[in-house]
Amino acid sequence: MIKFAFMINRIDGMSSEEFVEHHRNRHVPLFTSIPEARRYVKKYTVSHPVSADGYPGPAYDGLTEIWFESWGDHDAFFASSNYKELVNPDESTFIDMDSVAVMVTEEMVVV
């Protein structure tokens, strides 16, 4: 299984609260509404920082993780017209696309 971790920041002028609201309540339902998400995506999570005493401020405003069974599934999902026409255009309305960092991993559960 291949996991994509997208570390994301909000666009200028958007508050943290607006970013989380949009990510959770607009983008997630949009992402999960397309049939390709059910067909190709094995797991999809979004995370947002919480404040914690003694820890520095977060380097990113959010984290999106998407698991695919194979590179072929990844390619089919991101090449689909539903992703390109519905989901992808929404991303730039709340994500600073120039600051996105991506890590592709094979996860190993230790505990």
PDB file as gemmi writes it, atoms N, CA and C in Angstrom:
CRYST1    1.000    1.000    1.000  90.00  90.00  90.00 P 1                      
ATOM      1  N   MET A   1       0.848  -1.170   0.000  1.00  0.00           N  
ATOM      2  CA  MET A   1       0.000   0.000   0.000  1.00  0.00           C  
ATOM      3  C   MET A   1       0.897   1.238   0.000  1.00  0.00           C  
ATOM      4  N   ILE A   2       0.478   2.255  -0.739  1.00  0.00           N  
ATOM      5  CA  ILE A   2       1.246   3.489  -0.865  1.00  0.00           C  
ATOM      6  C   ILE A   2       0.465   4.610  -0.181  1.00  0.00           C  
ATOM      7  N   LYS A   3       1.151   5.368   0.668  1.00  0.00           N  
ATOM      8  CA  LYS A   3       0.506   6.480   1.371  1.00  0.00           C  
ATOM      9  C   LYS A   3       1.118   7.791   0.914  1.00  0.00           C  
ATOM     10  N   PHE A   4       0.246   8.734   0.603  1.00  0.00           N  
ATOM     11  CA  PHE A   4       0.656  10.095   0.257  1.00  0.00           C  
ATOM     12  C   PHE A   4       0.296  11.002   1.417  1.00  0.00           C  
ATOM     13  N   ALA A   5       1.278  11.721   1.926  1.00  0.00           N  
ATOM     14  CA  ALA A   5       1.058  12.697   2.992  1.00  0.00           C  
ATOM     15  C   ALA A   5       1.266  14.083   2.395  1.00  0.00           C  
ATOM     16  N   PHE A   6       0.209  14.882   2.414  1.00  0.00           N  
ATOM     17  CA  PHE A   6       0.256  16.246   1.887  1.00  0.00           C  
ATOM     18  C   PHE A   6       0.217  17.212   3.071  1.00  0.00           C  
ATOM     19  N   MET A   7       1.304  17.923   3.324  1.00  0.00           N  
ATOM     20  CA  MET A   7       1.348  18.936   4.365  1.00  0.00           C  
ATOM     21  C   MET A   7       0.937  20.244   3.703  1.00  0.00           C  
ATOM     22  N   ILE A   8      -0.112  20.870   4.244  1.00  0.00           N  
ATOM     23  CA  ILE A   8      -0.720  22.007   3.560  1.00  0.00           C  
ATOM     24  C   ILE A   8      -0.853  23.224   4.477  1.00  0.00           C  
ATOM     25  N   ASN A   9      -0.836  24.397   3.855  1.00  0.00           N  
ATOM     26  CA  ASN A   9      -1.070  25.661   4.538  1.00  0.00           C  
ATOM     27  C   ASN A   9      -2.253  26.367   3.898  1.00  0.00           C  
ATOM     28  N   ARG A  10      -2.869  27.223   4.667  1.00  0.00           N  
ATOM     29  CA  ARG A  10      -4.023  27.978   4.180  1.00  0.00           C  
ATOM     30  C   ARG A  10      -3.569  29.152   3.301  1.00  0.00           C  
ATOM     31  N   ILE A  11      -4.490  29.638   2.473  1.00  0.00           N  
ATOM     32  CA  ILE A  11      -4.205  30.790   1.630  1.00  0.00           C  
ATOM     33  C   ILE A  11      -4.143  32.050   2.489  1.00  0.00           C  
ATOM     34  N   ASP A  12      -3.442  33.054   1.992  1.00  0.00           N  
ATOM     35  CA  ASP A  12      -3.357  34.339   2.691  1.00  0.00           C  
ATOM     36  C   ASP A  12      -4.751  34.914   2.887  1.00  0.00           C  
ATOM     37  N   GLY A  13      -4.963  35.478   4.061  1.00  0.00           N  
ATOM     38  CA  GLY A  13      -6.238  36.106   4.372  1.00  0.00           C  
ATOM     39  C   GLY A  13      -7.275  35.178   4.958  1.00  0.00           C  
ATOM     40  N   MET A  14      -6.999  33.889   5.029  1.00  0.00           N  
ATOM     41  CA  MET A  14      -7.941  32.918   5.595  1.00  0.00           C  
ATOM     42  C   MET A  14      -7.502  32.587   7.019  1.00  0.00           C  
ATOM     43  N   SER A  15      -8.429  32.629   7.952  1.00  0.00           N  
ATOM     44  CA  SER A  15      -8.105  32.283   9.340  1.00  0.00           C  
ATOM     45  C   SER A  15      -7.959  30.770   9.486  1.00  0.00           C  
ATOM     46  N   SER A  16      -7.321  30.351  10.552  1.00  0.00           N  
ATOM     47  CA  SER A  16      -7.193  28.917  10.839  1.00  0.00           C  
ATOM     48  C   SER A  16      -8.561  28.260  10.947  1.00  0.00           C  
ATOM     49  N   GLU A  17      -9.479  28.950  11.598  1.00  0.00           N  
ATOM     50  CA  GLU A  17     -10.822  28.404  11.773  1.00  0.00           C  
ATOM     51  C   GLU A  17     -11.537  28.238  10.439  1.00  0.00           C  
ATOM     52  N   GLU A  18     -11.408  29.229   9.551  1.00  0.00           N  
ATOM     53  CA  GLU A  18     -12.023  29.139   8.225  1.00  0.00           C  
ATOM     54  C   GLU A  18     -11.395  28.005   7.412  1.00  0.00           C  
ATOM     55  N   PHE A  19     -10.080  27.848   7.546  1.00  0.00           N  
ATOM     56  CA  PHE A  19      -9.371  26.787   6.836  1.00  0.00           C  
ATOM     57  C   PHE A  19      -9.882  25.412   7.266  1.00  0.00           C  
ATOM     58  N   VAL A  20      -9.933  25.180   8.568  1.00  0.00           N  
ATOM     59  CA  VAL A  20     -10.391  23.886   9.084  1.00  0.00           C  
ATOM     60  C   VAL A  20     -11.844  23.648   8.680  1.00  0.00           C  
ATOM     61  N   GLU A  21     -12.675  24.671   8.789  1.00  0.00           N  
ATOM     62  CA  GLU A  21     -14.087  24.554   8.403  1.00  0.00           C  
ATOM     63  C   GLU A  21     -14.209  24.144   6.930  1.00  0.00           C  
ATOM     64  N   HIS A  22     -13.479  24.812   6.069  1.00  0.00           N  
ATOM     65  CA  HIS A  22     -13.555  24.492   4.642  1.00  0.00           C  
ATOM     66  C   HIS A  22     -13.016  23.082   4.366  1.00  0.00           C  
ATOM     67  N   HIS A  23     -11.879  22.774   4.962  1.00  0.00           N  
ATOM     68  CA  HIS A  23     -11.257  21.474   4.720  1.00  0.00           C  
ATOM     69  C   HIS A  23     -12.196  20.342   5.148  1.00  0.00           C  
ATOM     70  N   ARG A  24     -12.713  20.422   6.358  1.00  0.00           N  
ATOM     71  CA  ARG A  24     -13.544  19.340   6.905  1.00  0.00           C  
ATOM     72  C   ARG A  24     -14.955  19.295   6.322  1.00  0.00           C  
ATOM     73  N   ASN A  25     -15.558  20.461   6.140  1.00  0.00           N  
ATOM     74  CA  ASN A  25     -16.988  20.497   5.828  1.00  0.00           C  
ATOM     75  C   ASN A  25     -17.330  20.794   4.376  1.00  0.00           C  
ATOM     76  N   ARG A  26     -16.346  21.184   3.577  1.00  0.00           N  
ATOM     77  CA  ARG A  26     -16.593  21.375   2.151  1.00  0.00           C  
ATOM     78  C   ARG A  26     -15.739  20.419   1.311  1.00  0.00           C  
ATOM     79  N   HIS A  27     -14.424  20.442   1.558  1.00  0.00           N  
ATOM     80  CA  HIS A  27     -13.542  19.656   0.708  1.00  0.00           C  
ATOM     81  C   HIS A  27     -13.689  18.145   0.941  1.00  0.00           C  
ATOM     82  N   VAL A  28     -13.731  17.720   2.182  1.00  0.00           N  
ATOM     83  CA  VAL A  28     -13.863  16.286   2.463  1.00  0.00           C  
ATOM     84  C   VAL A  28     -15.138  15.713   1.825  1.00  0.00           C  
ATOM     85  N   PRO A  29     -16.309  16.328   2.023  1.00  0.00           N  
ATOM     86  CA  PRO A  29     -17.497  15.768   1.360  1.00  0.00           C  
ATOM     87  C   PRO A  29     -17.394  15.784  -0.170  1.00  0.00           C  
ATOM     88  N   LEU A  30     -16.750  16.817  -0.714  1.00  0.00           N  
ATOM     89  CA  LEU A  30     -16.555  16.878  -2.159  1.00  0.00           C  
ATOM     90  C   LEU A  30     -15.665  15.732  -2.623  1.00  0.00           C  
ATOM     91  N   PHE A  31     -14.544  15.535  -1.933  1.00  0.00           N  
ATOM     92  CA  PHE A  31     -13.611  14.454  -2.262  1.00  0.00           C  
ATOM     93  C   PHE A  31     -14.307  13.097  -2.202  1.00  0.00           C  
ATOM     94  N   THR A  32     -15.022  12.849  -1.126  1.00  0.00           N  
ATOM     95  CA  THR A  32     -15.642  11.531  -0.939  1.00  0.00           C  
ATOM     96  C   THR A  32     -16.878  11.324  -1.805  1.00  0.00           C  
ATOM     97  N   SER A  33     -17.392  12.389  -2.427  1.00  0.00           N  
ATOM     98  CA  SER A  33     -18.597  12.257  -3.247  1.00  0.00           C  
ATOM     99  C   SER A  33     -18.328  11.659  -4.626  1.00  0.00           C  
ATOM    100  N   ILE A  34     -17.080  11.698  -5.068  1.00  0.00           N  
ATOM    101  CA  ILE A  34     -16.825  11.184  -6.425  1.00  0.00           C  
ATOM    102  C   ILE A  34     -16.631   9.663  -6.375  1.00  0.00           C  
ATOM    103  N   PRO A  35     -17.140   8.957  -7.362  1.00  0.00           N  
ATOM    104  CA  PRO A  35     -17.055   7.491  -7.346  1.00  0.00           C  
ATOM    105  C   PRO A  35     -15.622   6.968  -7.319  1.00  0.00           C  
ATOM    106  N   GLU A  36     -14.698   7.723  -7.889  1.00  0.00           N  
ATOM    107  CA  GLU A  36     -13.299   7.296  -7.906  1.00  0.00           C  
ATOM    108  C   GLU A  36     -12.705   7.212  -6.506  1.00  0.00           C  
ATOM    109  N   ALA A  37     -13.212   8.001  -5.572  1.00  0.00           N  
ATOM    110  CA  ALA A  37     -12.724   7.916  -4.190  1.00  0.00           C  
ATOM    111  C   ALA A  37     -13.082   6.553  -3.600  1.00  0.00           C  
ATOM    112  N   ARG A  38     -14.286   6.101  -3.860  1.00  0.00           N  
ATOM    113  CA  ARG A  38     -14.693   4.780  -3.351  1.00  0.00           C  
ATOM    114  C   ARG A  38     -13.986   3.654  -4.094  1.00  0.00           C  
ATOM    115  N   ARG A  39     -13.672   3.877  -5.349  1.00  0.00           N  
ATOM    116  CA  ARG A  39     -13.058   2.823  -6.155  1.00  0.00           C  
ATOM    117  C   ARG A  39     -11.557   2.675  -5.900  1.00  0.00           C  
ATOM    118  N   TYR A  40     -10.838   3.789  -5.802  1.00  0.00           N  
ATOM    119  CA  TYR A  40      -9.375   3.735  -5.773  1.00  0.00           C  
ATOM    120  C   TYR A  40      -8.734   4.054  -4.427  1.00  0.00           C  
ATOM    121  N   VAL A  41      -9.404   4.823  -3.595  1.00  0.00           N  
ATOM    122  CA  VAL A  41      -8.797   5.267  -2.331  1.00  0.00           C  
ATOM    123  C   VAL A  41      -9.111   4.251  -1.238  1.00  0.00           C  
ATOM    124  N   LYS A  42      -8.066   3.776  -0.568  1.00  0.00           N  
ATOM    125  CA  LYS A  42      -8.244   2.786   0.497  1.00  0.00           C  
ATOM    126  C   LYS A  42      -8.462   3.450   1.857  1.00  0.00           C  
ATOM    127  N   LYS A  43      -7.863   4.627   2.039  1.00  0.00           N  
ATOM    128  CA  LYS A  43      -8.030   5.363   3.290  1.00  0.00           C  
ATOM    129  C   LYS A  43      -7.742   6.826   3.005  1.00  0.00           C  
ATOM    130  N   TYR A  44      -8.499   7.715   3.681  1.00  0.00           N  
ATOM    131  CA  TYR A  44      -8.362   9.156   3.470  1.00  0.00           C  
ATOM    132  C   TYR A  44      -8.563   9.826   4.818  1.00  0.00           C  
ATOM    133  N   THR A  45      -7.570  10.588   5.261  1.00  0.00           N  
ATOM    134  CA  THR A  45      -7.697  11.281   6.537  1.00  0.00           C  
ATOM    135  C   THR A  45      -7.277  12.734   6.374  1.00  0.00           C  
ATOM    136  N   VAL A  46      -7.861  13.590   7.203  1.00  0.00           N  
ATOM    137  CA  VAL A  46      -7.407  14.974   7.297  1.00  0.00           C  
ATOM    138  C   VAL A  46      -7.154  15.261   8.771  1.00  0.00           C  
ATOM    139  N   SER A  47      -6.100  16.022   9.032  1.00  0.00           N  
ATOM    140  CA  SER A  47      -5.717  16.358  10.405  1.00  0.00           C  
ATOM    141  C   SER A  47      -5.368  17.832  10.469  1.00  0.00           C  
ATOM    142  N   HIS A  48      -5.609  18.406  11.655  1.00  0.00           N  
ATOM    143  CA  HIS A  48      -5.299  19.813  11.880  1.00  0.00           C  
ATOM    144  C   HIS A  48      -4.644  19.960  13.250  1.00  0.00           C  
ATOM    145  N   PRO A  49      -3.724  20.908  13.381  1.00  0.00           N  
ATOM    146  CA  PRO A  49      -2.992  21.063  14.647  1.00  0.00           C  
ATOM    147  C   PRO A  49      -3.906  21.450  15.807  1.00  0.00           C  
ATOM    148  N   VAL A  50      -3.512  20.999  16.966  1.00  0.00           N  
ATOM    149  CA  VAL A  50      -4.136  21.439  18.208  1.00  0.00           C  
ATOM    150  C   VAL A  50      -3.041  22.121  19.028  1.00  0.00           C  
ATOM    151  N   SER A  51      -3.426  23.080  19.839  1.00  0.00           N  
ATOM    152  CA  SER A  51      -2.412  23.764  20.640  1.00  0.00           C  
ATOM    153  C   SER A  51      -2.018  22.879  21.809  1.00  0.00           C  
ATOM    154  N   ALA A  52      -0.740  22.910  22.110  1.00  0.00           N  
ATOM    155  CA  ALA A  52      -0.222  22.108  23.221  1.00  0.00           C  
ATOM    156  C   ALA A  52       0.901  22.892  23.897  1.00  0.00           C  
ATOM    157  N   ASP A  53       0.799  23.053  25.206  1.00  0.00           N  
ATOM    158  CA  ASP A  53       1.832  23.759  25.946  1.00  0.00           C  
ATOM    159  C   ASP A  53       3.176  23.077  25.781  1.00  0.00           C  
ATOM    160  N   GLY A  54       4.199  23.893  25.571  1.00  0.00           N  
ATOM    161  CA  GLY A  54       5.543  23.360  25.467  1.00  0.00           C  
ATOM    162  C   GLY A  54       5.942  22.932  24.062  1.00  0.00           C  
ATOM    163  N   TYR A  55       5.010  23.019  23.118  1.00  0.00           N  
ATOM    164  CA  TYR A  55       5.325  22.646  21.737  1.00  0.00           C  
ATOM    165  C   TYR A  55       5.320  23.900  20.874  1.00  0.00           C  
ATOM    166  N   PRO A  56       6.239  23.963  19.923  1.00  0.00           N  
ATOM    167  CA  PRO A  56       6.248  25.137  19.039  1.00  0.00           C  
ATOM    168  C   PRO A  56       5.017  25.148  18.148  1.00  0.00           C  
ATOM    169  N   GLY A  57       4.730  26.286  17.548  1.00  0.00           N  
ATOM    170  CA  GLY A  57       3.608  26.373  16.620  1.00  0.00           C  
ATOM    171  C   GLY A  57       3.814  25.430  15.451  1.00  0.00           C  
ATOM    172  N   PRO A  58       2.740  25.007  14.824  1.00  0.00           N  
ATOM    173  CA  PRO A  58       2.851  24.030  13.730  1.00  0.00           C  
ATOM    174  C   PRO A  58       3.521  24.625  12.496  1.00  0.00           C  
ATOM    175  N   ALA A  59       4.227  23.782  11.780  1.00  0.00           N  
ATOM    176  CA  ALA A  59       4.857  24.190  10.526  1.00  0.00           C  
ATOM    177  C   ALA A  59       3.828  24.228   9.395  1.00  0.00           C  
ATOM    178  N   TYR A  60       2.733  23.498   9.556  1.00  0.00           N  
ATOM    179  CA  TYR A  60       1.679  23.439   8.540  1.00  0.00           C  
ATOM    180  C   TYR A  60       0.321  23.580   9.202  1.00  0.00           C  
ATOM    181  N   ASP A  61      -0.657  24.014   8.411  1.00  0.00           N  
ATOM    182  CA  ASP A  61      -2.023  24.180   8.912  1.00  0.00           C  
ATOM    183  C   ASP A  61      -2.842  22.903   8.839  1.00  0.00           C  
ATOM    184  N   GLY A  62      -2.375  21.941   8.065  1.00  0.00           N  
ATOM    185  CA  GLY A  62      -3.133  20.708   7.941  1.00  0.00           C  
ATOM    186  C   GLY A  62      -2.325  19.605   7.292  1.00  0.00           C  
ATOM    187  N   LEU A  63      -2.860  18.416   7.398  1.00  0.00           N  
ATOM    188  CA  LEU A  63      -2.250  17.225   6.832  1.00  0.00           C  
ATOM    189  C   LEU A  63      -3.364  16.392   6.207  1.00  0.00           C  
ATOM    190  N   THR A  64      -3.172  16.030   4.950  1.00  0.00           N  
ATOM    191  CA  THR A  64      -4.085  15.111   4.277  1.00  0.00           C  
ATOM    192  C   THR A  64      -3.299  13.861   3.927  1.00  0.00           C  
ATOM    193  N   GLU A  65      -3.852  12.702   4.270  1.00  0.00           N  
ATOM    194  CA  GLU A  65      -3.208  11.435   3.945  1.00  0.00           C  
ATOM    195  C   GLU A  65      -4.164  10.618   3.079  1.00  0.00           C  
ATOM    196  N   ILE A  66      -3.616  10.098   1.979  1.00  0.00           N  
ATOM    197  CA  ILE A  66      -4.416   9.281   1.063  1.00  0.00           C  
ATOM    198  C   ILE A  66      -3.650   8.003   0.772  1.00  0.00           C  
ATOM    199  N   TRP A  67      -4.295   6.858   1.009  1.00  0.00           N  
ATOM    200  CA  TRP A  67      -3.692   5.551   0.756  1.00  0.00           C  
ATOM    201  C   TRP A  67      -4.275   4.966  -0.529  1.00  0.00           C  
ATOM    202  N   PHE A  68      -3.387   4.398  -1.340  1.00  0.00           N  
ATOM    203  CA  PHE A  68      -3.777   3.693  -2.557  1.00  0.00           C  
ATOM    204  C   PHE A  68      -3.168   2.299  -2.519  1.00  0.00           C  
ATOM    205  N   GLU A  69      -3.854   1.352  -3.113  1.00  0.00           N  
ATOM    206  CA  GLU A  69      -3.344  -0.019  -3.197  1.00  0.00           C  
ATOM    207  C   GLU A  69      -2.140  -0.099  -4.134  1.00  0.00           C  
ATOM    208  N   SER A  70      -2.126   0.754  -5.173  1.00  0.00           N  
ATOM    209  CA  SER A  70      -1.064   0.674  -6.172  1.00  0.00           C  
ATOM    210  C   SER A  70      -0.870   2.035  -6.835  1.00  0.00           C  
ATOM    211  N   TRP A  71       0.240   2.150  -7.581  1.00  0.00           N  
ATOM    212  CA  TRP A  71       0.478   3.354  -8.368  1.00  0.00           C  
ATOM    213  C   TRP A  71      -0.584   3.502  -9.450  1.00  0.00           C  
ATOM    214  N   GLY A  72      -1.054   2.397  -9.972  1.00  0.00           N  
ATOM    215  CA  GLY A  72      -2.102   2.442 -10.982  1.00  0.00           C  
ATOM    216  C   GLY A  72      -3.380   3.070 -10.450  1.00  0.00           C  
ATOM    217  N   ASP A  73      -3.752   2.709  -9.208  1.00  0.00           N  
ATOM    218  CA  ASP A  73      -4.935   3.316  -8.579  1.00  0.00           C  
ATOM    219  C   ASP A  73      -4.716   4.807  -8.359  1.00  0.00           C  
ATOM    220  N   HIS A  74      -3.530   5.180  -7.903  1.00  0.00           N  
ATOM    221  CA  HIS A  74      -3.182   6.593  -7.728  1.00  0.00           C  
ATOM    222  C   HIS A  74      -3.363   7.341  -9.054  1.00  0.00           C  
ATOM    223  N   ASP A  75      -2.780   6.799 -10.109  1.00  0.00           N  
ATOM    224  CA  ASP A  75      -2.828   7.459 -11.412  1.00  0.00           C  
ATOM    225  C   ASP A  75      -4.272   7.579 -11.914  1.00  0.00           C  
ATOM    226  N   ALA A  76      -5.046   6.520 -11.755  1.00  0.00           N  
ATOM    227  CA  ALA A  76      -6.436   6.529 -12.217  1.00  0.00           C  
ATOM    228  C   ALA A  76      -7.263   7.555 -11.447  1.00  0.00           C  
ATOM    229  N   PHE A  77      -7.043   7.654 -10.134  1.00  0.00           N  
ATOM    230  CA  PHE A  77      -7.796   8.618  -9.329  1.00  0.00           C  
ATOM    231  C   PHE A  77      -7.506  10.045  -9.774  1.00  0.00           C  
ATOM    232  N   PHE A  78      -6.216  10.411  -9.813  1.00  0.00           N  
ATOM    233  CA  PHE A  78      -5.852  11.790 -10.122  1.00  0.00           C  
ATOM    234  C   PHE A  78      -6.067  12.146 -11.595  1.00  0.00           C  
ATOM    235  N   ALA A  79      -6.182  11.155 -12.474  1.00  0.00           N  
ATOM    236  CA  ALA A  79      -6.454  11.410 -13.892  1.00  0.00           C  
ATOM    237  C   ALA A  79      -7.945  11.483 -14.196  1.00  0.00           C  
ATOM    238  N   SER A  80      -8.781  11.100 -13.229  1.00  0.00           N  
ATOM    239  CA  SER A  80     -10.219  11.049 -13.494  1.00  0.00           C  
ATOM    240  C   SER A  80     -10.785  12.451 -13.721  1.00  0.00           C  
ATOM    241  N   SER A  81     -11.771  12.523 -14.583  1.00  0.00           N  
ATOM    242  CA  SER A  81     -12.394  13.820 -14.866  1.00  0.00           C  
ATOM    243  C   SER A  81     -13.106  14.367 -13.630  1.00  0.00           C  
ATOM    244  N   ASN A  82     -13.675  13.503 -12.796  1.00  0.00           N  
ATOM    245  CA  ASN A  82     -14.325  13.982 -11.578  1.00  0.00           C  
ATOM    246  C   ASN A  82     -13.337  14.664 -10.641  1.00  0.00           C  
ATOM    247  N   TYR A  83     -12.146  14.067 -10.479  1.00  0.00           N  
ATOM    248  CA  TYR A  83     -11.140  14.728  -9.651  1.00  0.00           C  
ATOM    249  C   TYR A  83     -10.723  16.051 -10.285  1.00  0.00           C  
ATOM    250  N   LYS A  84     -10.395  16.010 -11.569  1.00  0.00           N  
ATOM    251  CA  LYS A  84      -9.886  17.209 -12.254  1.00  0.00           C  
ATOM    252  C   LYS A  84     -10.909  18.338 -12.307  1.00  0.00           C  
ATOM    253  N   GLU A  85     -12.181  18.008 -12.490  1.00  0.00           N  
ATOM    254  CA  GLU A  85     -13.202  19.034 -12.686  1.00  0.00           C  
ATOM    255  C   GLU A  85     -13.904  19.464 -11.402  1.00  0.00           C  
ATOM    256  N   LEU A  86     -13.959  18.594 -10.390  1.00  0.00           N  
ATOM    257  CA  LEU A  86     -14.702  18.907  -9.176  1.00  0.00           C  
ATOM    258  C   LEU A  86     -13.807  19.143  -7.957  1.00  0.00           C  
ATOM    259  N   VAL A  87     -12.913  18.221  -7.698  1.00  0.00           N  
ATOM    260  CA  VAL A  87     -12.118  18.260  -6.463  1.00  0.00           C  
ATOM    261  C   VAL A  87     -10.918  19.193  -6.590  1.00  0.00           C  
ATOM    262  N   ASN A  88     -10.136  19.011  -7.631  1.00  0.00           N  
ATOM    263  CA  ASN A  88      -8.916  19.802  -7.795  1.00  0.00           C  
ATOM    264  C   ASN A  88      -9.156  21.309  -7.788  1.00  0.00           C  
ATOM    265  N   PRO A  89     -10.173  21.836  -8.486  1.00  0.00           N  
ATOM    266  CA  PRO A  89     -10.380  23.288  -8.456  1.00  0.00           C  
ATOM    267  C   PRO A  89     -10.654  23.844  -7.056  1.00  0.00           C  
ATOM    268  N   ASP A  90     -11.264  23.042  -6.198  1.00  0.00           N  
ATOM    269  CA  ASP A  90     -11.555  23.501  -4.836  1.00  0.00           C  
ATOM    270  C   ASP A  90     -10.286  23.658  -4.015  1.00  0.00           C  
ATOM    271  N   GLU A  91      -9.259  22.887  -4.296  1.00  0.00           N  
ATOM    272  CA  GLU A  91      -8.043  22.900  -3.480  1.00  0.00           C  
ATOM    273  C   GLU A  91      -7.408  24.280  -3.409  1.00  0.00           C  
ATOM    274  N   SER A  92      -7.342  24.975  -4.519  1.00  0.00           N  
ATOM    275  CA  SER A  92      -6.695  26.289  -4.515  1.00  0.00           C  
ATOM    276  C   SER A  92      -7.550  27.380  -3.870  1.00  0.00           C  
ATOM    277  N   THR A  93      -8.801  27.071  -3.519  1.00  0.00           N  
ATOM    278  CA  THR A  93      -9.640  28.069  -2.843  1.00  0.00           C  
ATOM    279  C   THR A  93      -9.336  28.169  -1.357  1.00  0.00           C  
ATOM    280  N   PHE A  94      -8.599  27.182  -0.821  1.00  0.00           N  
ATOM    281  CA  PHE A  94      -8.250  27.249   0.606  1.00  0.00           C  
ATOM    282  C   PHE A  94      -6.821  26.827   0.905  1.00  0.00           C  
ATOM    283  N   ILE A  95      -6.130  26.196  -0.039  1.00  0.00           N  
ATOM    284  CA  ILE A  95      -4.753  25.721   0.160  1.00  0.00           C  
ATOM    285  C   ILE A  95      -3.782  26.613  -0.606  1.00  0.00           C  
ATOM    286  N   ASP A  96      -2.708  27.018   0.067  1.00  0.00           N  
ATOM    287  CA  ASP A  96      -1.610  27.715  -0.595  1.00  0.00           C  
ATOM    288  C   ASP A  96      -0.817  26.654  -1.354  1.00  0.00           C  
ATOM    289  N   MET A  97      -1.117  26.507  -2.634  1.00  0.00           N  
ATOM    290  CA  MET A  97      -0.558  25.412  -3.425  1.00  0.00           C  
ATOM    291  C   MET A  97       0.968  25.500  -3.562  1.00  0.00           C  
ATOM    292  N   ASP A  98       1.533  26.698  -3.456  1.00  0.00           N  
ATOM    293  CA  ASP A  98       2.987  26.857  -3.576  1.00  0.00           C  
ATOM    294  C   ASP A  98       3.743  26.338  -2.354  1.00  0.00           C  
ATOM    295  N   SER A  99       3.040  26.151  -1.238  1.00  0.00           N  
ATOM    296  CA  SER A  99       3.717  25.707  -0.018  1.00  0.00           C  
ATOM    297  C   SER A  99       3.471  24.237   0.322  1.00  0.00           C  
ATOM    298  N   VAL A 100       2.749  23.520  -0.525  1.00  0.00           N  
ATOM    299  CA  VAL A 100       2.423  22.118  -0.253  1.00  0.00           C  
ATOM    300  C   VAL A 100       3.700  21.272  -0.283  1.00  0.00           C  
ATOM    301  N   ALA A 101       3.851  20.446   0.741  1.00  0.00           N  
ATOM    302  CA  ALA A 101       4.940  19.469   0.785  1.00  0.00           C  
ATOM    303  C   ALA A 101       4.312  18.087   0.722  1.00  0.00           C  
ATOM    304  N   VAL A 102       4.920  17.192  -0.042  1.00  0.00           N  
ATOM    305  CA  VAL A 102       4.365  15.849  -0.234  1.00  0.00           C  
ATOM    306  C   VAL A 102       5.422  14.816   0.129  1.00  0.00           C  
ATOM    307  N   MET A 103       4.984  13.794   0.839  1.00  0.00           N  
ATOM    308  CA  MET A 103       5.851  12.656   1.127  1.00  0.00           C  
ATOM    309  C   MET A 103       5.094  11.397   0.719  1.00  0.00           C  
ATOM    310  N   VAL A 104       5.756  10.565  -0.066  1.00  0.00           N  
ATOM    311  CA  VAL A 104       5.184   9.277  -0.474  1.00  0.00           C  
ATOM    312  C   VAL A 104       5.867   8.209   0.367  1.00  0.00           C  
ATOM    313  N   THR A 105       5.053   7.378   1.028  1.00  0.00           N  
ATOM    314  CA  THR A 105       5.623   6.409   1.959  1.00  0.00           C  
ATOM    315  C   THR A 105       4.959   5.043   1.817  1.00  0.00           C  
ATOM    316  N   GLU A 106       5.651   4.050   2.351  1.00  0.00           N  
ATOM    317  CA  GLU A 106       5.046   2.753   2.635  1.00  0.00           C  
ATOM    318  C   GLU A 106       5.050   2.658   4.140  1.00  0.00           C  
ATOM    319  N   GLU A 107       3.872   2.626   4.723  1.00  0.00           N  
ATOM    320  CA  GLU A 107       3.744   2.668   6.163  1.00  0.00           C  
ATOM    321  C   GLU A 107       4.052   1.313   6.784  1.00  0.00           C  
ATOM    322  N   MET A 108       4.770   1.350   7.909  1.00  0.00           N  
ATOM    323  CA  MET A 108       5.028   0.153   8.683  1.00  0.00           C  
ATOM    324  C   MET A 108       4.486   0.396  10.111  1.00  0.00           C  
ATOM    325  N   VAL A 109       3.459  -0.309  10.482  1.00  0.00           N  
ATOM    326  CA  VAL A 109       2.897  -0.177  11.819  1.00  0.00           C  
ATOM    327  C   VAL A 109       3.821  -0.884  12.798  1.00  0.00           C  
ATOM    328  N   VAL A 110       4.230  -0.154  13.846  1.00  0.00           N  
ATOM    329  CA  VAL A 110       5.174  -0.692  14.827  1.00  0.00           C  
ATOM    330  C   VAL A 110       4.434  -1.105  16.095  1.00  0.00           C  
ATOM    331  N   VAL A 111       3.525  -0.289  16.572  1.00  0.00           N  
ATOM    332  CA  VAL A 111       2.770  -0.622  17.780  1.00  0.00           C  
ATOM    333  C   VAL A 111       1.295  -0.586  17.433  1.00  0.00           C  
TER     334      VAL A 111                                                      
END                                                                             
